[in-house]
Amino acid sequence: MQPVELYTTPICPYCIAAKRLLDKKGVTYTDFDVMSDPSKRQEMMSRAHGRHTVPQIFIGEVHVGGSDELHALERAGKLDALLDG
């Protein structure tokens, strides 16, 4: 299983939706709260090529994007393969 990292805030509905999908699939992930740790927001923007909205999701070395992209991968049947590496 590839490592999964999310940059989120606790008040973001898209963050909650992304985490809900990963939880439903039994995926363990690391959640970085960019609201409580501003240095993580800078890290996120660097890794996400300047994108500043949350969530930003990484599976292994792949920048998935946000919640919409994560759900699109699931609908297309491609998320499990990406998670398995």
Secondary structure as UniProt FT lines:
FT   STRAND          4..8
FT   TURN            10..11
FT   HELIX           13..24
FT   TURN            25..26
FT   STRAND          30..33
FT   TURN            34..36
FT   HELIX           38..47
FT   TURN            48..50
FT   STRAND          56..59
FT   TURN            60..61
FT   STRAND          62..65
FT   HELIX           67..75
FT   TURN            76..77
FT   HELIX           79..84
//
